[in-house]
Amino acid sequence: MMKQDQRMTGDGRTILVSLMAGILAVTVTACSSEQPKPMAQPTPDQVRNHADRAFDKLKQEEQERAANPSTP
């Protein structure tokens, strides 16, 4: 029986080193990039104004539907 040579060939070593370098580059880039900033929370007045506008729009749509009933 012949023993197989367990050393890595030149091509295999090159691929492994390239792969490790790529992983290292991605890791360094990901760790050094700036973290995204959280969105600013709206103030209670902004929320209230938005809700009031939405409610007014809903009332207007209901009035338009009542004035123009669709006929099936």
All heavy atoms as TSV, in Angstrom:
chain	resi	resn	atom	element	x	y	z
A	1	MET	N	N	0.828	-1.176	0.000
A	1	MET	CA	C	0.000	0.000	0.000
A	1	MET	C	C	0.877	1.245	0.000
A	1	MET	O	O	1.834	1.307	0.744
A	1	MET	CB	C	-0.870	0.044	1.243
A	1	MET	CG	C	-1.974	-0.946	1.264
A	1	MET	SD	S	-3.056	-0.487	2.572
A	1	MET	CE	C	-4.503	-1.218	1.975
A	2	MET	N	N	0.436	2.199	-0.791
A	2	MET	CA	C	1.187	3.446	-0.860
A	2	MET	C	C	0.495	4.503	-0.012
A	2	MET	O	O	-0.725	4.605	-0.011
A	2	MET	CB	C	1.288	3.921	-2.309
A	2	MET	CG	C	2.066	2.965	-3.177
A	2	MET	SD	S	2.266	3.642	-4.792
A	2	MET	CE	C	3.440	4.915	-4.499
A	3	LYS	N	N	1.298	5.235	0.709
A	3	LYS	CA	C	0.763	6.350	1.493
A	3	LYS	C	C	0.575	7.545	0.580
A	3	LYS	O	O	1.434	7.837	-0.233
A	3	LYS	CB	C	1.735	6.740	2.600
A	3	LYS	CG	C	1.491	6.103	3.896
A	3	LYS	CD	C	2.422	6.733	4.895
A	3	LYS	CE	C	1.904	6.596	6.281
A	3	LYS	NZ	N	2.783	7.183	7.243
A	4	GLN	N	N	-0.549	8.207	0.753
A	4	GLN	CA	C	-0.765	9.417	-0.041
A	4	GLN	C	C	-0.020	10.570	0.616
A	4	GLN	O	O	0.048	10.669	1.839
A	4	GLN	CB	C	-2.250	9.756	-0.123
A	4	GLN	CG	C	-3.031	8.836	-1.025
A	4	GLN	CD	C	-4.467	9.326	-1.154
A	4	GLN	OE1	O	-4.915	10.116	-0.366
A	4	GLN	NE2	N	-5.154	8.813	-2.150
A	5	ASP	N	N	0.521	11.435	-0.208
A	5	ASP	CA	C	1.212	12.615	0.298
A	5	ASP	C	C	0.138	13.594	0.771
A	5	ASP	O	O	-0.709	14.015	0.006
A	5	ASP	CB	C	2.060	13.244	-0.815
A	5	ASP	CG	C	2.978	14.313	-0.266
A	5	ASP	OD1	O	3.004	14.501	0.965
A	5	ASP	OD2	O	3.664	14.953	-1.088
A	6	GLN	N	N	0.159	13.945	2.052
A	6	GLN	CA	C	-0.890	14.773	2.620
A	6	GLN	C	C	-0.574	16.261	2.535
A	6	GLN	O	O	-1.339	17.074	2.999
A	6	GLN	CB	C	-1.133	14.367	4.074
A	6	GLN	CG	C	-1.714	12.975	4.180
A	6	GLN	CD	C	-1.991	12.595	5.611
A	6	GLN	OE1	O	-1.595	13.286	6.537
A	6	GLN	NE2	N	-2.665	11.466	5.796
A	7	ARG	N	N	0.560	16.615	1.956
A	7	ARG	CA	C	0.875	18.031	1.813
A	7	ARG	C	C	0.055	18.629	0.687
A	7	ARG	O	O	-0.269	17.978	-0.287
A	7	ARG	CB	C	2.364	18.214	1.535
A	7	ARG	CG	C	3.199	18.029	2.789
A	7	ARG	CD	C	4.591	18.440	2.530
A	7	ARG	NE	N	5.285	17.248	2.007
A	7	ARG	CZ	C	6.514	17.253	1.570
A	7	ARG	NH1	N	7.208	18.356	1.542
A	7	ARG	NH2	N	7.069	16.150	1.147
A	8	MET	N	N	-0.271	19.908	0.856
A	8	MET	CA	C	-1.084	20.605	-0.125
A	8	MET	C	C	-0.227	20.990	-1.323
A	8	MET	O	O	0.917	21.382	-1.176
A	8	MET	CB	C	-1.687	21.875	0.524
A	8	MET	CG	C	-2.792	22.489	-0.276
A	8	MET	SD	S	-3.561	23.853	0.597
A	8	MET	CE	C	-4.407	22.981	1.881
A	9	THR	N	N	-0.796	20.876	-2.486
A	9	THR	CA	C	-0.069	21.248	-3.695
A	9	THR	C	C	-0.024	22.764	-3.814
A	9	THR	O	O	-0.727	23.487	-3.109
A	9	THR	CB	C	-0.762	20.657	-4.934
A	9	THR	OG1	O	-2.059	21.234	-5.047
A	9	THR	CG2	C	-0.864	19.157	-4.848
A	10	GLY	N	N	0.760	23.273	-4.716
A	10	GLY	CA	C	0.900	24.714	-4.920
A	10	GLY	C	C	-0.409	25.374	-5.296
A	10	GLY	O	O	-0.759	26.436	-4.795
A	11	ASP	N	N	-1.203	24.766	-6.189
A	11	ASP	CA	C	-2.479	25.344	-6.597
A	11	ASP	C	C	-3.464	25.388	-5.440
A	11	ASP	O	O	-4.165	26.370	-5.246
A	11	ASP	CB	C	-3.086	24.542	-7.749
A	11	ASP	CG	C	-2.303	24.717	-9.043
A	11	ASP	OD1	O	-1.568	25.722	-9.157
A	11	ASP	OD2	O	-2.440	23.853	-9.928
A	12	GLY	N	N	-3.513	24.334	-4.677
A	12	GLY	CA	C	-4.428	24.295	-3.537
A	12	GLY	C	C	-4.066	25.328	-2.486
A	12	GLY	O	O	-4.928	25.971	-1.894
A	13	ARG	N	N	-2.768	25.497	-2.265
A	13	ARG	CA	C	-2.296	26.479	-1.289
A	13	ARG	C	C	-2.647	27.888	-1.758
A	13	ARG	O	O	-3.079	28.721	-0.967
A	13	ARG	CB	C	-0.798	26.335	-1.087
A	13	ARG	CG	C	-0.274	27.172	0.068
A	13	ARG	CD	C	1.193	26.939	0.329
A	13	ARG	NE	N	1.417	25.533	0.662
A	13	ARG	CZ	C	2.468	24.825	0.290
A	13	ARG	NH1	N	3.397	25.366	-0.460
A	13	ARG	NH2	N	2.607	23.570	0.638
A	14	THR	N	N	-2.496	28.138	-3.053
A	14	THR	CA	C	-2.815	29.457	-3.598
A	14	THR	C	C	-4.295	29.766	-3.437
A	14	THR	O	O	-4.675	30.872	-3.049
A	14	THR	CB	C	-2.434	29.516	-5.099
A	14	THR	OG1	O	-1.049	29.208	-5.222
A	14	THR	CG2	C	-2.712	30.875	-5.683
A	15	ILE	N	N	-5.135	28.806	-3.704
A	15	ILE	CA	C	-6.585	28.999	-3.555
A	15	ILE	C	C	-6.937	29.258	-2.104
A	15	ILE	O	O	-7.720	30.150	-1.788
A	15	ILE	CB	C	-7.344	27.767	-4.096
A	15	ILE	CG1	C	-7.164	27.684	-5.608
A	15	ILE	CG2	C	-8.813	27.819	-3.728
A	15	ILE	CD1	C	-7.687	26.398	-6.213
A	16	LEU	N	N	-6.353	28.491	-1.194
A	16	LEU	CA	C	-6.628	28.661	0.227
A	16	LEU	C	C	-6.188	30.032	0.724
A	16	LEU	O	O	-6.933	30.722	1.429
A	16	LEU	CB	C	-5.945	27.559	1.036
A	16	LEU	CG	C	-6.173	27.604	2.550
A	16	LEU	CD1	C	-7.647	27.421	2.856
A	16	LEU	CD2	C	-5.344	26.531	3.237
A	17	VAL	N	N	-5.007	30.463	0.335
A	17	VAL	CA	C	-4.507	31.773	0.754
A	17	VAL	C	C	-5.388	32.880	0.174
A	17	VAL	O	O	-5.724	33.847	0.866
A	17	VAL	CB	C	-3.031	31.955	0.336
A	17	VAL	CG1	C	-2.581	33.382	0.519
A	17	VAL	CG2	C	-2.140	31.015	1.143
A	18	SER	N	N	-5.797	32.734	-1.079
A	18	SER	CA	C	-6.661	33.734	-1.702
A	18	SER	C	C	-8.003	33.801	-0.988
A	18	SER	O	O	-8.538	34.890	-0.741
A	18	SER	CB	C	-6.887	33.392	-3.172
A	18	SER	OG	O	-5.678	33.428	-3.875
A	19	LEU	N	N	-8.552	32.666	-0.652
A	19	LEU	CA	C	-9.818	32.618	0.059
A	19	LEU	C	C	-9.704	33.272	1.436
A	19	LEU	O	O	-10.557	34.071	1.826
A	19	LEU	CB	C	-10.282	31.166	0.200
A	19	LEU	CG	C	-11.616	30.931	0.883
A	19	LEU	CD1	C	-12.739	31.572	0.079
A	19	LEU	CD2	C	-11.862	29.448	1.049
A	20	MET	N	N	-8.649	32.957	2.155
A	20	MET	CA	C	-8.446	33.554	3.481
A	20	MET	C	C	-8.253	35.060	3.381
A	20	MET	O	O	-8.775	35.817	4.203
A	20	MET	CB	C	-7.260	32.885	4.172
A	20	MET	CG	C	-7.547	31.447	4.576
A	20	MET	SD	S	-6.118	30.590	5.253
A	20	MET	CE	C	-5.762	31.554	6.695
A	21	ALA	N	N	-7.519	35.530	2.370
A	21	ALA	CA	C	-7.309	36.964	2.187
A	21	ALA	C	C	-8.629	37.654	1.862
A	21	ALA	O	O	-8.903	38.756	2.348
A	21	ALA	CB	C	-6.295	37.212	1.076
A	22	GLY	N	N	-9.461	37.012	1.059
A	22	GLY	CA	C	-10.766	37.580	0.729
A	22	GLY	C	C	-11.658	37.697	1.948
A	22	GLY	O	O	-12.316	38.725	2.159
A	23	ILE	N	N	-11.682	36.661	2.758
A	23	ILE	CA	C	-12.482	36.698	3.990
A	23	ILE	C	C	-11.968	37.784	4.923
A	23	ILE	O	O	-12.749	38.523	5.525
A	23	ILE	CB	C	-12.476	35.316	4.676
A	23	ILE	CG1	C	-13.251	34.313	3.822
A	23	ILE	CG2	C	-13.059	35.397	6.075
A	23	ILE	CD1	C	-13.138	32.879	4.296
A	24	LEU	N	N	-10.679	37.908	5.044
A	24	LEU	CA	C	-10.089	38.945	5.890
A	24	LEU	C	C	-10.458	40.335	5.382
A	24	LEU	O	O	-10.828	41.213	6.166
A	24	LEU	CB	C	-8.572	38.782	5.952
A	24	LEU	CG	C	-7.820	39.811	6.802
A	24	LEU	CD1	C	-8.252	39.702	8.256
A	24	LEU	CD2	C	-6.328	39.621	6.668
A	25	ALA	N	N	-10.403	40.536	4.068
A	25	ALA	CA	C	-10.725	41.842	3.493
A	25	ALA	C	C	-12.183	42.200	3.733
A	25	ALA	O	O	-12.512	43.340	4.098
A	25	ALA	CB	C	-10.413	41.848	2.000
A	26	VAL	N	N	-13.078	41.241	3.557
A	26	VAL	CA	C	-14.507	41.488	3.792
A	26	VAL	C	C	-14.759	41.797	5.261
A	26	VAL	O	O	-15.515	42.700	5.604
A	26	VAL	CB	C	-15.343	40.280	3.319
A	26	VAL	CG1	C	-16.779	40.378	3.795
A	26	VAL	CG2	C	-15.290	40.164	1.808
A	27	THR	N	N	-14.110	41.059	6.149
A	27	THR	CA	C	-14.288	41.277	7.586
A	27	THR	C	C	-13.800	42.652	8.002
A	27	THR	O	O	-14.486	43.369	8.741
A	27	THR	CB	C	-13.541	40.196	8.387
A	27	THR	OG1	O	-14.025	38.914	7.973
A	27	THR	CG2	C	-13.744	40.368	9.868
A	28	VAL	N	N	-12.625	43.040	7.533
A	28	VAL	CA	C	-12.074	44.349	7.889
A	28	VAL	C	C	-12.969	45.459	7.346
A	28	VAL	O	O	-13.259	46.437	8.031
A	28	VAL	CB	C	-10.632	44.494	7.361
A	28	VAL	CG1	C	-10.147	45.925	7.456
A	28	VAL	CG2	C	-9.705	43.578	8.140
A	29	THR	N	N	-13.433	45.312	6.126
A	29	THR	CA	C	-14.305	46.323	5.526
A	29	THR	C	C	-15.617	46.430	6.295
A	29	THR	O	O	-16.098	47.531	6.566
A	29	THR	CB	C	-14.595	45.983	4.053
A	29	THR	OG1	O	-13.354	45.867	3.368
A	29	THR	CG2	C	-15.438	47.036	3.398
A	30	ALA	N	N	-16.209	45.306	6.646
A	30	ALA	CA	C	-17.489	45.318	7.358
A	30	ALA	C	C	-17.343	45.910	8.754
A	30	ALA	O	O	-18.213	46.651	9.214
A	30	ALA	CB	C	-18.046	43.902	7.439
A	31	CYS	N	N	-16.265	45.609	9.421
A	31	CYS	CA	C	-16.073	46.110	10.784
A	31	CYS	C	C	-15.716	47.590	10.816
A	31	CYS	O	O	-15.988	48.271	11.784
A	31	CYS	CB	C	-14.994	45.302	11.494
A	31	CYS	SG	S	-15.501	43.612	11.840
A	32	SER	N	N	-15.101	48.077	9.765
A	32	SER	CA	C	-14.665	49.469	9.783
A	32	SER	C	C	-15.698	50.418	9.208
A	32	SER	O	O	-15.549	51.628	9.326
A	32	SER	CB	C	-13.362	49.620	8.996
A	32	SER	OG	O	-13.589	49.341	7.628
A	33	SER	N	N	-16.760	49.882	8.588
A	33	SER	CA	C	-17.760	50.771	8.000
A	33	SER	C	C	-18.601	51.406	9.099
A	33	SER	O	O	-18.765	50.866	10.190
A	33	SER	CB	C	-18.648	50.012	7.021
A	33	SER	OG	O	-19.377	49.020	7.715
A	34	GLU	N	N	-19.150	52.569	8.782
A	34	GLU	CA	C	-19.937	53.326	9.758
A	34	GLU	C	C	-21.280	52.634	9.963
A	34	GLU	O	O	-21.925	52.198	9.019
A	34	GLU	CB	C	-20.163	54.742	9.237
A	34	GLU	CG	C	-20.876	55.638	10.225
A	34	GLU	CD	C	-20.974	57.063	9.708
A	34	GLU	OE1	O	-20.067	57.495	9.007
A	34	GLU	OE2	O	-21.989	57.698	10.008
A	35	GLN	N	N	-21.672	52.549	11.210
A	35	GLN	CA	C	-22.953	51.929	11.527
A	35	GLN	C	C	-24.088	52.854	11.107
A	35	GLN	O	O	-23.998	54.067	11.249
A	35	GLN	CB	C	-23.045	51.666	13.035
A	35	GLN	CG	C	-22.047	50.658	13.548
A	35	GLN	CD	C	-22.303	49.280	12.989
A	35	GLN	OE1	O	-23.431	48.877	12.802
A	35	GLN	NE2	N	-21.229	48.559	12.686
A	36	PRO	N	N	-25.185	52.302	10.587
A	36	PRO	CA	C	-26.309	53.156	10.189
A	36	PRO	C	C	-26.933	53.832	11.409
A	36	PRO	O	O	-27.025	53.231	12.488
A	36	PRO	CB	C	-27.292	52.188	9.533
A	36	PRO	CG	C	-26.906	50.846	10.034
A	36	PRO	CD	C	-25.435	50.903	10.354
A	37	LYS	N	N	-27.324	55.078	11.211
A	37	LYS	CA	C	-27.926	55.821	12.317
A	37	LYS	C	C	-29.418	55.509	12.369
A	37	LYS	O	O	-30.063	55.379	11.335
A	37	LYS	CB	C	-27.710	57.316	12.111
A	37	LYS	CG	C	-26.245	57.686	12.155
A	37	LYS	CD	C	-26.043	59.162	11.946
A	37	LYS	CE	C	-24.551	59.457	11.971
A	37	LYS	NZ	N	-24.263	60.847	11.688
A	38	PRO	N	N	-29.964	55.388	13.571
A	38	PRO	CA	C	-31.397	55.105	13.677
A	38	PRO	C	C	-32.217	56.301	13.184
A	38	PRO	O	O	-31.768	57.448	13.243
A	38	PRO	CB	C	-31.616	54.869	15.171
A	38	PRO	CG	C	-30.470	55.534	15.842
A	38	PRO	CD	C	-29.326	55.504	14.870
A	39	MET	N	N	-33.413	55.992	12.698
A	39	MET	CA	C	-34.284	57.060	12.213
A	39	MET	C	C	-34.736	57.931	13.378
A	39	MET	O	O	-34.944	57.439	14.491
A	39	MET	CB	C	-35.516	56.466	11.522
A	39	MET	CG	C	-35.216	55.791	10.201
A	39	MET	SD	S	-36.666	55.086	9.406
A	39	MET	CE	C	-37.824	56.430	9.474
A	40	ALA	N	N	-34.891	59.211	13.096
A	40	ALA	CA	C	-35.356	60.131	14.132
A	40	ALA	C	C	-36.822	59.833	14.445
A	40	ALA	O	O	-37.633	59.628	13.543
A	40	ALA	CB	C	-35.200	61.570	13.663
A	41	GLN	N	N	-37.144	59.785	15.716
A	41	GLN	CA	C	-38.512	59.509	16.115
A	41	GLN	C	C	-39.355	60.780	15.959
A	41	GLN	O	O	-38.918	61.877	16.313
A	41	GLN	CB	C	-38.546	59.054	17.578
A	41	GLN	CG	C	-37.860	57.729	17.817
A	41	GLN	CD	C	-38.552	56.596	17.098
A	41	GLN	OE1	O	-39.768	56.512	17.089
A	41	GLN	NE2	N	-37.778	55.737	16.465
A	42	PRO	N	N	-40.560	60.644	15.408
A	42	PRO	CA	C	-41.408	61.827	15.245
A	42	PRO	C	C	-41.887	62.332	16.605
A	42	PRO	O	O	-42.067	61.562	17.545
A	42	PRO	CB	C	-42.579	61.319	14.405
A	42	PRO	CG	C	-42.602	59.844	14.629
A	42	PRO	CD	C	-41.192	59.437	14.922
A	43	THR	N	N	-42.108	63.642	16.661
A	43	THR	CA	C	-42.613	64.233	17.904
A	43	THR	C	C	-44.106	63.940	18.013
A	43	THR	O	O	-44.766	63.643	17.012
A	43	THR	CB	C	-42.382	65.755	17.911
A	43	THR	OG1	O	-43.165	66.333	16.859
A	43	THR	CG2	C	-40.910	66.092	17.722
A	44	PRO	N	N	-44.660	64.036	19.209
A	44	PRO	CA	C	-46.104	63.823	19.363
A	44	PRO	C	C	-46.934	64.775	18.493
A	44	PRO	O	O	-47.985	64.393	17.983
A	44	PRO	CB	C	-46.342	64.070	20.849
A	44	PRO	CG	C	-45.038	63.725	21.498
A	44	PRO	CD	C	-43.990	64.160	20.519
A	45	ASP	N	N	-46.465	66.014	18.323
A	45	ASP	CA	C	-47.195	66.962	17.475
A	45	ASP	C	C	-47.210	66.496	16.020
A	45	ASP	O	O	-48.227	66.629	15.328
A	45	ASP	CB	C	-46.569	68.357	17.562
A	45	ASP	CG	C	-46.878	69.044	18.883
A	45	ASP	OD1	O	-47.892	68.671	19.520
A	45	ASP	OD2	O	-46.109	69.948	19.267
A	46	GLN	N	N	-46.092	65.958	15.535
A	46	GLN	CA	C	-46.045	65.456	14.161
A	46	GLN	C	C	-47.002	64.277	13.984
A	46	GLN	O	O	-47.708	64.188	12.979
A	46	GLN	CB	C	-44.621	65.026	13.799
A	46	GLN	CG	C	-43.654	66.175	13.646
A	46	GLN	CD	C	-42.226	65.697	13.473
A	46	GLN	OE1	O	-41.819	64.672	14.027
A	46	GLN	NE2	N	-41.447	66.438	12.694
A	47	VAL	N	N	-47.045	63.399	14.959
A	47	VAL	CA	C	-47.944	62.244	14.894
A	47	VAL	C	C	-49.392	62.718	14.894
A	47	VAL	O	O	-50.222	62.252	14.107
A	47	VAL	CB	C	-47.684	61.276	16.070
A	47	VAL	CG1	C	-48.722	60.166	16.111
A	47	VAL	CG2	C	-46.285	60.698	15.985
A	48	ARG	N	N	-49.698	63.667	15.764
A	48	ARG	CA	C	-51.061	64.195	15.858
A	48	ARG	C	C	-51.475	64.869	14.553
A	48	ARG	O	O	-52.587	64.656	14.053
A	48	ARG	CB	C	-51.165	65.189	17.018
A	48	ARG	CG	C	-52.576	65.597	17.350
A	48	ARG	CD	C	-52.645	66.505	18.577
A	48	ARG	NE	N	-52.053	65.893	19.750
A	48	ARG	CZ	C	-50.911	66.300	20.337
A	48	ARG	NH1	N	-50.245	67.323	19.871
A	48	ARG	NH2	N	-50.454	65.680	21.399
A	49	ASN	N	N	-50.580	65.682	13.979
A	49	ASN	CA	C	-50.898	66.365	12.722
A	49	ASN	C	C	-51.133	65.358	11.599
A	49	ASN	O	O	-52.049	65.518	10.795
A	49	ASN	CB	C	-49.774	67.331	12.338
A	49	ASN	CG	C	-49.727	68.547	13.221
A	49	ASN	OD1	O	-50.718	68.913	13.854
A	49	ASN	ND2	N	-48.571	69.186	13.285
A	50	HIS	N	N	-50.311	64.337	11.531
A	50	HIS	CA	C	-50.471	63.318	10.503
A	50	HIS	C	C	-51.801	62.587	10.669
A	50	HIS	O	O	-52.523	62.336	9.695
A	50	HIS	CB	C	-49.304	62.331	10.566
A	50	HIS	CG	C	-49.306	61.340	9.460
A	50	HIS	ND1	N	-49.823	60.082	9.616
A	50	HIS	CD2	C	-48.876	61.420	8.178
A	50	HIS	CE1	C	-49.711	59.423	8.478
A	50	HIS	NE2	N	-49.138	60.214	7.580
A	51	ALA	N	N	-52.145	62.245	11.904
A	51	ALA	CA	C	-53.403	61.552	12.170
A	51	ALA	C	C	-54.593	62.450	11.827
A	51	ALA	O	O	-55.584	61.985	11.253
A	51	ALA	CB	C	-53.463	61.122	13.629
A	52	ASP	N	N	-54.499	63.735	12.171
A	52	ASP	CA	C	-55.589	64.665	11.842
A	52	ASP	C	C	-55.789	64.762	10.331
A	52	ASP	O	O	-56.923	64.767	9.842
A	52	ASP	CB	C	-55.302	66.056	12.429
A	52	ASP	CG	C	-55.462	66.092	13.947
A	52	ASP	OD1	O	-56.083	65.156	14.509
A	52	ASP	OD2	O	-54.943	67.057	14.560
A	53	ARG	N	N	-54.693	64.872	9.571
A	53	ARG	CA	C	-54.806	64.952	8.106
A	53	ARG	C	C	-55.422	63.679	7.536
A	53	ARG	O	O	-56.271	63.729	6.644
A	53	ARG	CB	C	-53.440	65.211	7.477
A	53	ARG	CG	C	-53.062	66.683	7.521
A	53	ARG	CD	C	-51.794	66.926	6.740
A	53	ARG	NE	N	-50.677	66.779	7.701
A	53	ARG	CZ	C	-49.568	66.110	7.499
A	53	ARG	NH1	N	-49.341	65.525	6.348
A	53	ARG	NH2	N	-48.646	66.025	8.429
A	54	ALA	N	N	-55.011	62.534	8.054
A	54	ALA	CA	C	-55.561	61.263	7.568
A	54	ALA	C	C	-57.047	61.157	7.887
A	54	ALA	O	O	-57.848	60.705	7.056
A	54	ALA	CB	C	-54.794	60.095	8.189
A	55	PHE	N	N	-57.432	61.604	9.079
A	55	PHE	CA	C	-58.841	61.559	9.465
A	55	PHE	C	C	-59.667	62.508	8.604
A	55	PHE	O	O	-60.768	62.152	8.150
A	55	PHE	CB	C	-58.984	61.914	10.953
A	55	PHE	CG	C	-60.389	61.804	11.467
A	55	PHE	CD1	C	-60.980	60.558	11.630
A	55	PHE	CD2	C	-61.119	62.934	11.785
A	55	PHE	CE1	C	-62.272	60.450	12.093
A	55	PHE	CE2	C	-62.414	62.826	12.244
A	55	PHE	CZ	C	-62.989	61.578	12.410
A	56	ASP	N	N	-59.158	63.704	8.345
A	56	ASP	CA	C	-59.868	64.656	7.483
A	56	ASP	C	C	-60.037	64.103	6.071
A	56	ASP	O	O	-61.097	64.242	5.450
A	56	ASP	CB	C	-59.131	66.004	7.435
A	56	ASP	CG	C	-59.218	66.754	8.755
A	56	ASP	OD1	O	-60.118	66.441	9.571
A	56	ASP	OD2	O	-58.366	67.644	8.970
A	57	LYS	N	N	-59.006	63.457	5.555
A	57	LYS	CA	C	-59.072	62.864	4.226
A	57	LYS	C	C	-60.112	61.752	4.195
A	57	LYS	O	O	-60.890	61.629	3.242
A	57	LYS	CB	C	-57.699	62.323	3.832
A	57	LYS	CG	C	-57.633	61.759	2.442
A	57	LYS	CD	C	-56.237	61.294	2.099
A	57	LYS	CE	C	-56.193	60.685	0.717
A	57	LYS	NZ	N	-54.873	60.148	0.406
A	58	LEU	N	N	-60.169	60.936	5.245
A	58	LEU	CA	C	-61.146	59.862	5.329
A	58	LEU	C	C	-62.566	60.421	5.362
A	58	LEU	O	O	-63.461	59.920	4.670
A	58	LEU	CB	C	-60.874	59.009	6.566
A	58	LEU	CG	C	-61.802	57.825	6.811
A	58	LEU	CD1	C	-61.701	56.825	5.659
A	58	LEU	CD2	C	-61.462	57.146	8.118
A	59	LYS	N	N	-62.777	61.473	6.155
A	59	LYS	CA	C	-64.106	62.101	6.206
A	59	LYS	C	C	-64.506	62.641	4.840
A	59	LYS	O	O	-65.654	62.491	4.409
A	59	LYS	CB	C	-64.129	63.237	7.242
A	59	LYS	CG	C	-64.170	62.749	8.672
A	59	LYS	CD	C	-64.561	63.826	9.673
A	59	LYS	CE	C	-63.781	65.092	9.513
A	59	LYS	NZ	N	-64.009	66.062	10.591
A	60	GLN	N	N	-63.570	63.278	4.141
A	60	GLN	CA	C	-63.848	63.828	2.815
A	60	GLN	C	C	-64.228	62.709	1.832
A	60	GLN	O	O	-65.175	62.851	1.058
A	60	GLN	CB	C	-62.640	64.600	2.298
A	60	GLN	CG	C	-62.855	65.227	0.946
A	60	GLN	CD	C	-61.618	65.947	0.453
A	60	GLN	OE1	O	-60.570	65.922	1.101
A	60	GLN	NE2	N	-61.735	66.601	-0.684
A	61	GLU	N	N	-63.508	61.596	1.868
A	61	GLU	CA	C	-63.818	60.470	0.992
A	61	GLU	C	C	-65.199	59.906	1.292
A	61	GLU	O	O	-65.952	59.552	0.380
A	61	GLU	CB	C	-62.763	59.374	1.123
A	61	GLU	CG	C	-61.433	59.726	0.513
A	61	GLU	CD	C	-60.374	58.665	0.749
A	61	GLU	OE1	O	-60.674	57.630	1.393
A	61	GLU	OE2	O	-59.234	58.879	0.287
A	62	GLU	N	N	-65.575	59.832	2.573
A	62	GLU	CA	C	-66.902	59.323	2.940
A	62	GLU	C	C	-67.994	60.260	2.434
A	62	GLU	O	O	-69.040	59.805	1.961
A	62	GLU	CB	C	-67.002	59.159	4.456
A	62	GLU	CG	C	-66.231	57.968	4.990
A	62	GLU	CD	C	-66.310	57.842	6.498
A	62	GLU	OE1	O	-66.766	58.803	7.169
A	62	GLU	OE2	O	-65.916	56.791	7.015
A	63	GLN	N	N	-67.755	61.588	2.529
A	63	GLN	CA	C	-68.740	62.554	2.042
A	63	GLN	C	C	-68.892	62.442	0.531
A	63	GLN	O	O	-70.008	62.523	0.001
A	63	GLN	CB	C	-68.334	63.972	2.437
A	63	GLN	CG	C	-68.459	64.246	3.917
A	63	GLN	CD	C	-67.901	65.589	4.330
A	63	GLN	OE1	O	-67.297	66.306	3.518
A	63	GLN	NE2	N	-68.071	65.942	5.600
A	64	GLU	N	N	-67.781	62.236	-0.184
A	64	GLU	CA	C	-67.856	62.083	-1.636
A	64	GLU	C	C	-68.600	60.813	-2.029
A	64	GLU	O	O	-69.371	60.821	-2.988
A	64	GLU	CB	C	-66.441	62.074	-2.229
A	64	GLU	CG	C	-65.747	63.413	-2.172
A	64	GLU	CD	C	-64.289	63.330	-2.584
A	64	GLU	OE1	O	-63.806	62.219	-2.935
A	64	GLU	OE2	O	-63.618	64.385	-2.573
A	65	ARG	N	N	-68.418	59.749	-1.284
A	65	ARG	CA	C	-69.130	58.510	-1.582
A	65	ARG	C	C	-70.620	58.672	-1.320
A	65	ARG	O	O	-71.454	58.120	-2.048
A	65	ARG	CB	C	-68.589	57.363	-0.728
A	65	ARG	CG	C	-67.278	56.836	-1.223
A	65	ARG	CD	C	-66.910	55.518	-0.540
A	65	ARG	NE	N	-65.519	55.224	-0.798
A	65	ARG	CZ	C	-64.605	55.036	0.132
A	65	ARG	NH1	N	-64.927	55.108	1.403
A	65	ARG	NH2	N	-63.363	54.772	-0.199
A	66	ALA	N	N	-70.971	59.397	-0.265
A	66	ALA	CA	C	-72.393	59.599	0.061
A	66	ALA	C	C	-73.067	60.473	-1.000
A	66	ALA	O	O	-74.217	60.262	-1.352
A	66	ALA	CB	C	-72.537	60.238	1.442
A	67	ALA	N	N	-72.343	61.442	-1.542
A	67	ALA	CA	C	-72.891	62.344	-2.565
A	67	ALA	C	C	-72.982	61.642	-3.915
A	67	ALA	O	O	-73.875	61.947	-4.711
A	67	ALA	CB	C	-72.018	63.586	-2.688
A	68	ASN	N	N	-72.107	60.707	-4.213
A	68	ASN	CA	C	-72.074	59.996	-5.499
A	68	ASN	C	C	-72.152	58.486	-5.279
A	68	ASN	O	O	-71.156	57.788	-5.433
A	68	ASN	CB	C	-70.783	60.321	-6.267
A	68	ASN	CG	C	-70.646	61.769	-6.598
A	68	ASN	OD1	O	-71.629	62.437	-6.891
A	68	ASN	ND2	N	-69.419	62.277	-6.547
A	69	PRO	N	N	-73.339	57.973	-4.926
A	69	PRO	CA	C	-73.407	56.521	-4.727
A	69	PRO	C	C	-73.222	55.803	-6.055
A	69	PRO	O	O	-73.751	56.210	-7.079
A	69	PRO	CB	C	-74.807	56.285	-4.145
A	69	PRO	CG	C	-75.591	57.477	-4.554
A	69	PRO	CD	C	-74.608	58.611	-4.710
A	70	SER	N	N	-72.450	54.755	-6.025
A	70	SER	CA	C	-72.208	53.996	-7.256
A	70	SER	C	C	-73.375	53.062	-7.487
A	70	SER	O	O	-73.933	52.462	-6.568
A	70	SER	CB	C	-70.905	53.224	-7.142
A	70	SER	OG	O	-70.989	52.295	-6.083
A	71	THR	N	N	-73.763	52.936	-8.737
A	71	THR	CA	C	-74.877	52.053	-9.085
A	71	THR	C	C	-74.325	50.756	-9.655
A	71	THR	O	O	-73.560	50.755	-10.606
A	71	THR	CB	C	-75.783	52.720	-10.146
A	71	THR	OG1	O	-74.995	53.075	-11.263
A	71	THR	CG2	C	-76.482	53.921	-9.570
A	72	PRO	N	N	-74.700	49.629	-9.044
A	72	PRO	CA	C	-74.178	48.342	-9.534
A	72	PRO	C	C	-74.795	47.916	-10.840
A	72	PRO	O	O	-75.783	48.256	-11.270
A	72	PRO	CB	C	-74.509	47.367	-8.430
A	72	PRO	CG	C	-75.468	48.005	-7.510
A	72	PRO	CD	C	-75.486	49.459	-7.849
